[in-house]
Amino acid sequence: MTEATGIVGEFLSLKAETDADVLAMQCGDFYEFFDEDAELVAEELDLTISQKSSHGSSYPMAGVPLDDLTPYLKALVERGYRVAVADQYETADGHAREITRIVTPGTLVETGADDAQYLAAVVSDGSGSDERYGVAFADVTTGQFFVSGLDGADATAELVTELYKFDPVEVLPGPTVRTDDVLLDRIRERTDATLTLHAADAFAPGRARHTVREQFGEETVDAVGIADDEGAIRAAGAVLSYVEETGQGALAAVTRLQQYGSGDHVDLDATTQRNLELTETMHGGTDGSLFATIDHTVTSAGGRLLKEWLQRPRRSRTELERRQSAVAALTEAAMAREELREILDGGYDLERLASRAASGSADAGDLLRVQGTLDLLPQAADLVAETPRLADSPLASVIEQPDRETGASLAAELDEALVEDPPSTVTQGGLFRLGYDEELDELIERHEAAKEWIATLDDREKREHGITHLQVDRNKTDGYYIQVGKSETDKVPDEYEPIKTLKNSERYTIPELEEREREILRLEEQRGDLEYELFGELRERVAAHAELLQDVGRALAELDALASLAAHAVRNDWARPELAESRELDVRQGRHPVVEQTTEFVPNDLRMDDDRRFLIVTGPNMSGKSTYMRQAALITLLAQVGSFVPADAARVGLVDGIYTRVGALDELAQGRSTFMVEMQELSNILHSASDDSLVILDEVGRGTATYDGISIAWAATEYIVNEIRSRTLFATHYHELTTLGDELPSVENVHVAADETDGDVTFLRTVRDGPTDRSYGVHVADLAGVPEPVVDRSRDVLDRLREDEAIEVRGSGGSEGGDTTQVVFDLDSGQFKGDEQTSGETRVATDGSPNQATSEDDDPRLDPATEAVLDELRDVDVNETPPVELLAKVQEWQAELDGE
């Protein structure tokens, strides 16, 4: 194809300058896409494709109006595309275009999502036990900026946990990270983030340190405690340089540097967050998660803060008691609580509006939303002050944190400046009230006078010339014109100049009308330019108060989150937990916060302390063991959020971490078997938990052979009890482990009770002290809809195993006509006894009559296939064969005996 010239050639030349996926180039009143970019946006955004000719060739073309770019931009970026924007500007020779910004998933300011939109950078140094990482997370939509350094043997696991927790939309891997395929794979597993390669020198220690100090000041870097953490500095510097180089202008809203992971938060690894379904369920949805259940916030900022509290519970007793007292006050002042929620419901996301103002993307409507939301702070303050129960609570200090005087002054200025319903664009005028600016008032007065002259022209012309059917109007083609019906064109004076003939009328113009039209156009242009300049200055003043807006926004968000917790506590009869000084967990009639919403829940007590640290939980399948243990973890977590908890009463000792190993999530696609994942999760717990931790183990060792599994579970129990000494709940089907309750100090048995009457089993879902006597697995199979013959046969086999009786291995035809062979399971050896071990046993013939057993060689009924099955049966080591594999072998043998 011949090289393109003209507009298409300019587009392709600009596209070559950037590594963006798509380029939007301004062409007059439109942003245009050409060539492959046009085809991409047409498919993604359902745009119509036309053709543009250039130098004898035709190129696909698609476009969007100048003022409508933002929603299309958001749609592309939220699909993971990097979009470059080239704007048009005037020159002495006409106009030119240049790339002014690159919008990426992590730098999109105009997001419509309520959740945080984090941009992350990760750097690594060292290896093995000396592995060190620096990580930074920035949300340009709110100005939040977090940094941390991670090191030690568990640094990689901690990094993966933080990525899962913050869930960034875009990650910048440092020079060494981008060459580590294993780490990159783990990042991809835990996030849906776009991985973007940023310039390597942005991660250089010297440049990064200079960038961070320029943004936050040297005193801040020292005060936060990262001055000596080179990894954290490098990651932070890379994020800041990336935001600056994309041209988004959002750095003005990034005013606070915060270090996380300083020991003030509860450790929640990615596995635990997933197992406890904090923000999404095991299936990936949000409905049914803890957050979805307790979220009654009325603002997006409040919901975002509540989610942050759940993902980062606190260890500070002072902070938790402050939140608890605020929630308690709101539970007791019901009318004031609902009135406060009504006030907050009218607010907007000030943190994000501050970022939009700082980036220069805020329009007049955004500034009015700033003004309206700032006005809510004094309303909320008055309500708190006038309600004694609230005035005496920590809510008063929340209200007092922002600079209310400055906020009121800014709100008043915005109210005085902008009209109530401004246009959606800031270039056409009509934004400001009269009296805001003298020069603008003069322009508006002249403009209105010119328009008034034209508005009254038709009446004057009718009276002067006696023309009845005459009107003055305007369109884009003819401008202003005088239109006269054809029946009266003979009355038209000589100064009327014809400009267009219509079917029933003629259009004219006159010199005075043309002059007024030029004056109006000139005044409209001057007014638009002046208002745009004034608006830019006003927006800059708002941006200069970005930190104030963030303060007010966070205060309102905190009020919203606290009111949400109070509303849920009242609706569900939750209790304020006592934060104990000791390592204990004492819950009276505790419930699962999510499950209680969908079923008639049976509450249970739980008591753990130094003398009762390790609880072995046994009981039937599906009886509620997992729910019981999860509710213990969630009650602990909610207490360390500052929330009330689902119980009649609770005394909770603060924990430094919550660790869970629940279920069997198969990760074969990543090359890790179910059992390998189980062991890796157990390893992480045994390495990470301390005597101040809460550990939840729901089955350990079930993915391997029986005796191997028991051995691992036994050893892990001893290690936790003797070495780690954490509060632990361990659910197991290995009844052998229940003997540890009699042998190890601090180990106790509890079980979920079941009642069996005439073969019918009822799960009571009540937790009692002591071990259970059986698992009722066959009953669960029946409940699950396993075919009745299989269930009945299972009961028969189970009874024979319990009585150490011979079991018939049925061949073709089953019990009604096929050959059967009797075997005995030796509990001591863990093996089936074969014929040579049970000489003299009775075989059952096809007709059911007993026959004295003979040797295999003398038995004419033993064909080679049957002999092969018997040989395999004798060779099976039940101790070393997992139950699922053993069942598969039995099915295989049955098929062989059936001749399949």
KOLROMAR-781971 format. One record per residue (C-alpha): x, y, z; residue in one letter. Coordinates in steps of 0.25 Angstrom, whole numbers, padded with zeros to 4 digits, always signed. Example, Ala and Ser with C-alpha at 12.3 -4.5 7.8 and 13.67 -1.06 7.14 Angstrom:
+0049-0018+0031A;+0055-0004+0029S;
% end
This chain:
+0000+0000+0000M;+0005+0014-0003T;+0009+0022+0009E;-0002+0030+0014A;-0002+0046+0014T;-0011+0057+0019G;-0019+0054+0032I;-0017+0039+0031V;-0002+0040+0029G;-0001+0050+0041E;-0010+0040+0049F;+0000+0028+0046L;+0012+0037+0049S;+0007+0041+0063L;+0003+0026+0065K;+0017+0022+0063A;+0022+0031+0074E;+0015+0024+0085T;+0013+0010+0090D;-0001+0012+0092A;-0011+0002+0087D;-0021+0012+0081V;-0019+0027+0077L;-0031+0037+0077A;-0027+0049+0068M;-0035+0062+0069Q;-0039+0067+0055C;-0048+0079+0057G;-0060+0075+0065D;-0057+0060+0065F;-0047+0051+0070Y;-0044+0041+0059E;-0038+0027+0058F;-0032+0022+0045F;-0027+0008+0040D;-0026-0003+0050E;-0030+0006+0061D;-0043+0009+0054A;-0046-0006+0053E;-0043-0008+0067L;-0052+0003+0073V;-0063-0001+0063A;-0063-0015+0069E;-0061-0011+0083E;-0070+0001+0084L;-0080-0002+0073D;-0076+0010+0064L;-0079+0011+0049T;-0067+0010+0040I;-0066+0019+0028S;-0054+0020+0018Q;-0044+0031+0017K;-0036+0033+0004S;-0021+0036+0004S;-0012+0036-0007H;-0020+0026-0016G;-0022+0017-0004S;-0035+0015+0005S;-0034+0014+0020Y;-0044+0010+0030P;-0049+0022+0039M;-0058+0024+0051A;-0060+0036+0060G;-0067+0041+0072V;-0071+0056+0075P;-0061+0064+0082L;-0069+0066+0095D;-0073+0051+0095D;-0059+0045+0096L;-0059+0042+0111T;-0069+0030+0111P;-0063+0024+0099Y;-0049+0026+0106L;-0054+0019+0119K;-0060+0008+0111A;-0047+0005+0104L;-0038+0007+0116V;-0047-0002+0125E;-0045-0013+0114R;-0030-0012+0117G;-0025-0003+0105Y;-0015+0008+0106R;-0021+0020+0098V;-0013+0032+0094A;-0020+0045+0091V;-0015+0055+0081A;-0021+0069+0082D;-0021+0080+0072Q;-0016+0094+0074Y;-0015+0106+0065E;-0002+0111+0059T;+0002+0122+0050A;+0001+0113+0038D;-0013+0107+0042G;-0013+0096+0052H;-0005+0084+0057A;-0007+0072+0066R;+0001+0066+0077E;+0000+0055+0087I;-0005+0061+0100T;-0008+0049+0109R;-0008+0034+0110I;-0019+0028+0117V;-0017+0014+0124T;-0025+0005+0133P;-0017+0011+0145G;-0017+0026+0141T;-0032+0027+0137L;-0037+0038+0145V;-0052+0038+0140E;-0055+0024+0145T;-0070+0021+0147G;-0066+0009+0157A;-0068+0011+0172D;-0056+0002+0175D;-0042+0007+0177A;-0034+0007+0164Q;-0020+0004+0168Y;-0008+0006+0160L;+0004-0003+0165A;+0019-0004+0164A;+0027-0016+0168V;+0042-0017+0169V;+0050-0029+0174S;+0064-0031+0180D;+0071-0043+0186G;+0066-0057+0185S;+0062-0069+0194G;+0061-0065+0209S;+0067-0052+0205D;+0056-0048+0195E;+0053-0034+0197R;+0041-0026+0190Y;+0037-0011+0189G;+0023-0009+0185V;+0015+0004+0183A;+0000+0006+0181F;-0006+0019+0176A;-0021+0022+0173D;-0021+0034+0164V;-0036+0035+0165T;-0035+0038+0180T;-0020+0042+0183G;-0018+0030+0192Q;-0003+0026+0192F;+0002+0014+0199F;+0017+0008+0200V;+0023-0004+0207S;+0036-0012+0207G;+0035-0027+0208L;+0046-0037+0212D;+0049-0050+0218G;+0046-0064+0214A;+0031-0061+0213D;+0033-0048+0205A;+0027-0054+0192T;+0015-0059+0199A;+0013-0046+0205E;+0014-0039+0192L;+0004-0048+0186V;-0005-0045+0197T;-0004-0030+0196E;-0007-0031+0181L;-0019-0039+0184Y;-0024-0029+0195K;-0022-0016+0187F;-0026-0023+0174D;-0019-0013+0164P;-0024-0011+0150V;-0010-0008+0145E;+0004-0013+0150V;+0017-0008+0146L;+0028-0019+0148P;+0042-0014+0151G;+0054-0018+0142P;+0056-0031+0150T;+0042-0035+0152V;+0039-0034+0138R;+0049-0045+0135T;+0043-0054+0146D;+0033-0063+0139D;+0029-0070+0152V;+0026-0057+0159L;+0019-0051+0147L;+0010-0064+0146D;+0007-0062+0161R;+0003-0048+0159I;-0006-0052+0147R;-0012-0063+0156E;-0016-0053+0167R;-0020-0041+0159T;-0027-0037+0146D;-0017-0025+0145A;-0011-0021+0132T;+0004-0023+0132L;+0011-0010+0126T;+0026-0009+0124L;+0031+0005+0129H;+0044+0011+0126A;+0055+0004+0134A;+0062+0017+0138D;+0049+0021+0145A;+0052+0010+0155F;+0067+0015+0158A;+0069+0018+0172P;+0074+0032+0170G;+0063+0036+0161R;+0052+0030+0169A;+0057+0036+0182R;+0057+0050+0175H;+0043+0048+0169T;+0037+0044+0183V;+0043+0055+0190R;+0039+0065+0180E;+0025+0060+0181Q;+0023+0059+0196F;+0035+0066+0202G;+0047+0060+0209E;+0041+0062+0223E;+0030+0053+0219T;+0038+0042+0214V;+0046+0042+0227D;+0034+0043+0235A;+0027+0031+0228V;+0039+0023+0231G;+0043+0018+0217I;+0055+0027+0215A;+0064+0015+0217D;+0055+0005+0209D;+0061+0006+0195E;+0051-0004+0189G;+0039+0004+0194A;+0045+0017+0189I;+0048+0011+0175R;+0034+0006+0174A;+0028+0019+0178A;+0037+0027+0169G;+0033+0018+0157A;+0018+0020+0160V;+0019+0035+0161L;+0028+0036+0148S;+0018+0027+0140Y;+0006+0036+0144V;+0014+0049+0141E;+0018+0043+0127E;+0004+0039+0123T;+0000+0054+0124G;-0012+0051+0133Q;-0009+0063+0142G;-0014+0055+0154A;-0001+0056+0163L;-0007+0069+0169A;-0017+0061+0176A;-0007+0051+0182V;-0003+0058+0195T;-0002+0047+0205R;+0009+0037+0206L;+0005+0025+0215Q;+0013+0013+0219Q;+0005+0000+0221Y;+0009-0013+0227G;+0015-0006+0239S;+0009-0016+0249G;-0004-0009+0252D;-0012-0017+0243H;-0017-0032+0244V;-0010-0041+0234D;-0020-0047+0224L;-0013-0055+0213D;-0020-0056+0199A;-0024-0071+0203T;-0031-0066+0216T;-0038-0054+0209Q;-0043-0064+0198R;-0047-0075+0208N;-0055-0065+0217L;-0061-0059+0205E;-0059-0045+0210L;-0062-0037+0197T;-0065-0048+0187E;-0070-0062+0188T;-0062-0075+0185M;-0069-0075+0171H;-0064-0060+0168G;-0078-0053+0170G;-0080-0042+0180T;-0094-0046+0185D;-0092-0055+0198G;-0079-0048+0202S;-0077-0042+0215L;-0076-0028+0209F;-0089-0030+0201A;-0096-0034+0214T;-0092-0023+0223I;-0091-0012+0213D;-0102-0002+0215H;-0094+0010+0211T;-0101+0021+0203V;-0089+0027+0196T;-0078+0021+0188S;-0067+0026+0196A;-0073+0020+0209G;-0074+0007+0202G;-0060+0007+0198R;-0055+0011+0212L;-0064-0001+0218L;-0058-0011+0208K;-0044-0005+0212E;-0047-0008+0227W;-0051-0022+0224L;-0038-0025+0216Q;-0029-0018+0226R;-0034-0020+0240P;-0027-0012+0251R;-0019-0017+0263R;-0020-0003+0270S;-0029-0005+0282R;-0030+0010+0283T;-0035+0011+0269E;-0044-0001+0270L;-0051+0005+0283E;-0053+0018+0276R;-0060+0012+0264R;-0068+0003+0274Q;-0073+0015+0282S;-0077+0022+0270A;-0085+0010+0265V;-0091+0009+0279A;-0096+0023+0279A;-0102+0021+0265L;-0109+0009+0269T;-0115+0016+0281E;-0119+0029+0273A;-0128+0022+0263A;-0135+0035+0258M;-0122+0043+0257A;-0115+0031+0250R;-0126+0031+0239E;-0125+0046+0237E;-0110+0045+0236L;-0111+0035+0225R;-0121+0043+0218E;-0112+0055+0218I;-0100+0047+0213L;-0109+0041+0202D;-0108+0054+0195G;-0093+0054+0194G;-0083+0051+0184Y;-0069+0045+0184D;-0060+0057+0188L;-0047+0049+0187E;-0050+0046+0172R;-0055+0060+0169L;-0042+0066+0175A;-0034+0057+0166S;-0043+0062+0154R;-0041+0076+0157A;-0026+0074+0159A;-0025+0067+0146S;-0032+0078+0138G;-0044+0068+0134S;-0054+0074+0144A;-0066+0081+0137D;-0075+0091+0143A;-0085+0080+0148G;-0073+0074+0155D;-0070+0087+0163L;-0085+0089+0166L;-0084+0074+0172R;-0072+0079+0180V;-0080+0091+0185Q;-0092+0082+0189G;-0084+0072+0196T;-0076+0082+0204L;-0090+0088+0209D;-0093+0074+0215L;-0082+0075+0225L;-0088+0086+0234P;-0102+0079+0232Q;-0096+0066+0238A;-0088+0074+0249A;-0101+0081+0253D;-0108+0068+0254L;-0097+0062+0263V;-0096+0074+0272A;-0111+0074+0274E;-0112+0060+0278T;-0106+0058+0291P;-0103+0043+0289R;-0095+0046+0277L;-0089+0059+0282A;-0082+0051+0293D;-0077+0040+0284S;-0065+0040+0275P;-0074+0044+0263L;-0071+0058+0268A;-0056+0057+0266S;-0059+0051+0252V;-0067+0064+0248I;-0056+0073+0254E;-0044+0067+0246Q;-0046+0075+0233P;-0044+0090+0232D;-0059+0094+0232R;-0057+0109+0231E;-0049+0107+0218T;-0058+0097+0213G;-0070+0107+0215A;-0063+0118+0208S;-0060+0109+0196L;-0074+0105+0195A;-0079+0119+0196A;-0070+0123+0185E;-0074+0112+0176L;-0089+0115+0179D;-0087+0130+0175E;-0079+0127+0163A;-0087+0116+0155L;-0101+0116+0150V;-0110+0105+0155E;-0111+0097+0142D;-0098+0099+0134P;-0095+0094+0120P;-0088+0081+0119S;-0076+0087+0112T;-0067+0098+0118V;-0064+0105+0104T;-0078+0110+0100Q;-0081+0120+0111G;-0093+0121+0120G;-0085+0116+0132L;-0085+0128+0142F;-0095+0136+0149R;-0097+0151+0147L;-0088+0159+0157G;-0077+0149+0157Y;-0067+0157+0148D;-0069+0171+0143E;-0063+0169+0129E;-0072+0157+0127L;-0084+0164+0132D;-0081+0175+0121E;-0080+0165+0110L;-0092+0158+0115I;-0100+0171+0115E;-0095+0175+0101R;-0098+0160+0096H;-0112+0161+0102E;-0115+0175+0096A;-0111+0170+0082A;-0120+0157+0084K;-0131+0166+0089E;-0130+0175+0077W;-0132+0163+0068I;-0143+0157+0076A;-0151+0170+0074T;-0147+0172+0059L;-0159+0164+0054D;-0170+0173+0061D;-0163+0186+0056R;-0162+0181+0042E;-0177+0177+0042K;-0181+0190+0047R;-0172+0198+0038E;-0176+0191+0025H;-0189+0185+0028G;-0185+0171+0026I;-0193+0161+0034T;-0186+0148+0031H;-0171+0152+0035L;-0162+0145+0045Q;-0147+0146+0048V;-0140+0133+0051D;-0126+0126+0050R;-0120+0113+0045N;-0106+0108+0043K;-0107+0110+0028T;-0113+0124+0026D;-0110+0130+0039G;-0120+0141+0043Y;-0131+0143+0033Y;-0144+0150+0031I;-0155+0141+0025Q;-0167+0146+0017V;-0179+0138+0012G;-0180+0138-0003K;-0193+0145-0003S;-0187+0158+0003E;-0173+0158-0004T;-0179+0170-0012D;-0178+0178+0001K;-0163+0175+0003V;-0155+0188+0003P;-0143+0190-0006D;-0133+0189+0005E;-0137+0174+0007Y;-0126+0165+0000E;-0132+0151-0004P;-0123+0140+0000I;-0132+0127-0002K;-0145+0124-0009T;-0154+0113-0002L;-0167+0107-0006K;-0177+0117+0001N;-0167+0128+0005S;-0155+0136+0003E;-0143+0138+0012R;-0136+0152+0012Y;-0125+0159+0020T;-0122+0174+0023I;-0109+0181+0026P;-0113+0184+0041E;-0117+0169+0043L;-0103+0165+0037E;-0096+0174+0046E;-0103+0170+0058R;-0101+0155+0055E;-0086+0158+0054R;-0086+0165+0067E;-0093+0154+0074I;-0083+0144+0068L;-0072+0152+0072R;-0078+0154+0086L;-0081+0139+0088E;-0067+0136+0084E;-0061+0146+0094Q;-0071+0141+0105R;-0067+0127+0102G;-0052+0130+0103D;-0054+0139+0116L;-0063+0128+0123E;-0053+0117+0119Y;-0042+0125+0125E;-0050+0129+0137L;-0054+0114+0139F;-0040+0109+0138G;-0036+0119+0149E;-0047+0114+0157L;-0044+0100+0155R;-0029+0102+0159E;-0034+0108+0172R;-0042+0096+0175V;-0030+0087+0171A;-0022+0095+0181A;-0031+0091+0192H;-0030+0076+0188A;-0025+0072+0201E;-0037+0079+0208L;-0046+0072+0199L;-0040+0059+0202Q;-0041+0062+0217D;-0056+0065+0216V;-0058+0053+0207G;-0052+0043+0216R;-0059+0049+0228A;-0073+0047+0221L;-0068+0033+0216A;-0065+0030+0231E;-0078+0035+0236L;-0085+0026+0225D;-0077+0014+0228A;-0080+0015+0243L;-0095+0017+0241A;-0095+0005+0232S;-0089-0004+0242L;-0099+0002+0252A;-0111+0000+0243A;-0107-0015+0241H;-0105-0017+0256A;-0119-0012+0259V;-0126-0020+0248R;-0119-0033+0252N;-0118-0032+0267D;-0102-0032+0267W;-0095-0029+0280A;-0083-0020+0284R;-0071-0029+0286P;-0062-0027+0298E;-0047-0026+0293L;-0040-0035+0303A;-0026-0032+0308E;-0023-0047+0308S;-0022-0058+0297R;-0036-0063+0297E;-0049-0064+0289L;-0062-0066+0297D;-0074-0065+0288V;-0088-0067+0294R;-0099-0071+0283Q;-0090-0068+0272G;-0095-0068+0257R;-0089-0067+0243H;-0092-0053+0238P;-0095-0057+0224V;-0102-0071+0226V;-0112-0065+0237E;-0117-0056+0226Q;-0122-0068+0217T;-0126-0079+0227T;-0132-0082+0241E;-0118-0082+0248F;-0115-0090+0260V;-0105-0081+0269P;-0094-0088+0277N;-0084-0084+0288D;-0069-0084+0286L;-0059-0083+0297R;-0044-0082+0295M;-0033-0078+0304D;-0019-0082+0309D;-0024-0095+0315D;-0033-0098+0303R;-0025-0093+0291R;-0027-0104+0281F;-0041-0109+0278L;-0042-0122+0269I;-0056-0121+0263V;-0062-0134+0258T;-0076-0138+0253G;-0084-0142+0241P;-0082-0137+0227N;-0091-0125+0224M;-0094-0123+0239S;-0088-0109+0240G;-0073-0111+0244K;-0068-0102+0234S;-0079-0091+0237T;-0075-0092+0252Y;-0061-0090+0249M;-0063-0079+0239R;-0072-0071+0248Q;-0061-0071+0259A;-0052-0065+0249A;-0062-0055+0244L;-0066-0051+0258I;-0051-0048+0261T;-0049-0040+0248L;-0062-0032+0250L;-0057-0029+0264A;-0044-0024+0259Q;-0052-0015+0249V;-0059-0008+0260G;-0072-0014+0257S;-0082-0021+0266F;-0083-0036+0264V;-0094-0047+0261P;-0095-0052+0275A;-0102-0050+0288D;-0088-0046+0295A;-0074-0048+0291A;-0060-0045+0297R;-0049-0045+0287V;-0035-0045+0289G;-0028-0037+0278L;-0020-0045+0268V;-0009-0042+0259D;-0013-0050+0247G;-0024-0060+0243I;-0020-0072+0235Y;-0029-0082+0228T;-0028-0095+0221R;-0041-0099+0216V;-0046-0108+0205G;-0039-0113+0193A;-0038-0103+0182L;-0032-0111+0170D;-0021-0103+0163E;-0017-0114+0153L;-0017-0103+0142A;-0005-0097+0149Q;+0002-0110+0150G;-0001-0112+0165R;-0010-0123+0170S;-0020-0122+0181T;-0011-0128+0191F;+0001-0119+0187M;-0008-0107+0189V;-0013-0112+0202E;+0001-0115+0207M;+0006-0101+0202Q;-0005-0094+0210E;-0002-0102+0222L;+0013-0099+0221S;+0009-0084+0220N;+0001-0085+0233I;+0012-0092+0240L;+0022-0082+0236H;+0014-0069+0238S;+0005-0071+0250A;+0009-0067+0264S;+0003-0069+0278D;-0006-0057+0275D;-0012-0063+0262S;-0025-0070+0260L;-0023-0082+0251V;-0035-0089+0244I;-0032-0103+0238L;-0043-0110+0231D;-0037-0124+0228E;-0022-0126+0226V;-0016-0139+0219G;-0029-0143+0212R;-0023-0142+0199G;-0013-0154+0201T;-0013-0168+0206A;-0020-0170+0219T;-0008-0173+0228Y;+0000-0162+0222D;-0011-0152+0224G;-0013-0156+0239I;+0002-0155+0241S;+0002-0141+0235I;-0010-0136+0242A;-0004-0142+0255W;+0009-0135+0254A;+0003-0122+0250A;-0005-0122+0262T;+0007-0125+0271E;+0015-0114+0264Y;+0003-0103+0266I;+0001-0107+0280V;+0015-0108+0285N;+0022-0098+0276E;+0013-0088+0271I;+0002-0088+0282R;-0008-0080+0273S;-0023-0081+0275R;-0027-0092+0266T;-0040-0099+0261L;-0037-0112+0254F;-0048-0120+0247A;-0045-0134+0243T;-0051-0147+0239H;-0038-0155+0245Y;-0045-0159+0258H;-0031-0164+0262E;-0027-0149+0265L;-0038-0148+0276T;-0029-0156+0285T;-0019-0144+0285L;-0030-0137+0294G;-0026-0146+0305D;-0011-0146+0303E;-0008-0131+0300L;-0010-0119+0309P;-0019-0108+0303S;-0025-0118+0293V;-0040-0121+0294E;-0050-0128+0286N;-0064-0122+0281V;-0074-0128+0271H;-0086-0125+0264V;-0097-0133+0269A;-0106-0142+0261A;-0118-0150+0265D;-0121-0164+0258E;-0135-0171+0260T;-0139-0183+0253D;-0128-0181+0242G;-0132-0166+0240D;-0121-0156+0243V;-0124-0142+0247T;-0113-0131+0248F;-0115-0123+0260L;-0104-0113+0257R;-0102-0111+0271T;-0087-0112+0276V;-0084-0120+0288R;-0072-0124+0296D;-0065-0137+0293G;-0062-0145+0280P;-0073-0150+0271T;-0074-0165+0268D;-0076-0166+0253R;-0077-0157+0241S;-0090-0161+0235Y;-0084-0161+0221G;-0094-0171+0215V;-0106-0163+0220H;-0100-0151+0213V;-0098-0159+0200A;-0113-0162+0201D;-0116-0147+0203L;-0108-0144+0191A;-0117-0153+0182G;-0107-0164+0180V;-0115-0176+0174P;-0122-0184+0184E;-0115-0197+0181P;-0102-0191+0183V;-0106-0185+0197V;-0112-0198+0201D;-0100-0206+0197R;-0091-0195+0204S;-0099-0198+0217R;-0097-0213+0216D;-0082-0211+0213V;-0080-0202+0225L;-0087-0211+0234D;-0078-0223+0230R;-0066-0214+0232L;-0070-0210+0246R;-0073-0225+0249E;-0060-0230+0243D;-0068-0239+0234E;-0066-0244+0220A;-0070-0235+0208I;-0075-0240+0195E;-0068-0234+0183V;-0080-0235+0173R;-0077-0239+0159G;-0086-0238+0147S;-0101-0238+0150G;-0099-0233+0164G;-0106-0241+0175S;-0116-0247+0166E;-0109-0256+0157G;-0094-0252+0155G;-0082-0258+0162D;-0078-0253+0175T;-0065-0254+0183T;-0064-0252+0198Q;-0052-0244+0204V;-0049-0239+0218V;-0043-0225+0221F;-0032-0227+0231D;-0032-0214+0240L;-0018-0218+0246D;-0011-0219+0232S;-0020-0209+0225G;-0022-0220+0214Q;-0032-0229+0208F;-0030-0244+0210K;-0029-0252+0198G;-0033-0267+0196D;-0020-0273+0200E;-0022-0265+0214Q;-0036-0270+0216T;-0036-0285+0212S;-0048-0292+0215G;-0057-0280+0213E;-0070-0282+0205T;-0072-0277+0191R;-0086-0274+0186V;-0089-0280+0173A;-0097-0273+0162T;-0110-0279+0168D;-0107-0275+0182G;-0104-0289+0187S;-0092-0291+0196P;-0080-0299+0190N;-0067-0303+0197Q;-0056-0294+0192A;-0045-0301+0184T;-0032-0296+0179S;-0032-0287+0168E;-0026-0297+0158D;-0037-0307+0161D;-0048-0297+0160D;-0053-0298+0146P;-0061-0285+0148R;-0049-0276+0149L;-0046-0270+0136D;-0033-0262+0133P;-0040-0248+0135A;-0045-0252+0148T;-0031-0257+0153E;-0025-0244+0148A;-0035-0236+0157V;-0032-0245+0169L;-0017-0243+0167D;-0019-0228+0166E;-0028-0228+0179L;-0018-0236+0187R;-0007-0226+0183D;-0015-0213+0187V;-0009-0206+0199D;-0021-0200+0206V;-0012-0192+0215N;-0005-0185+0203E;-0017-0183+0194T;-0026-0171+0195P;-0041-0174+0197P;-0045-0168+0184V;-0034-0176+0176E;-0039-0188+0184L;-0053-0186+0179L;-0048-0184+0165A;-0041-0198+0166K;-0054-0205+0171V;-0062-0199+0159Q;-0051-0203+0150E;-0051-0217+0155W;-0066-0218+0154Q;-0065-0214+0140A;-0055-0225+0137E;-0063-0235+0144L;-0075-0231+0136D;-0067-0233+0123G;-0067-0218+0119E;
% end
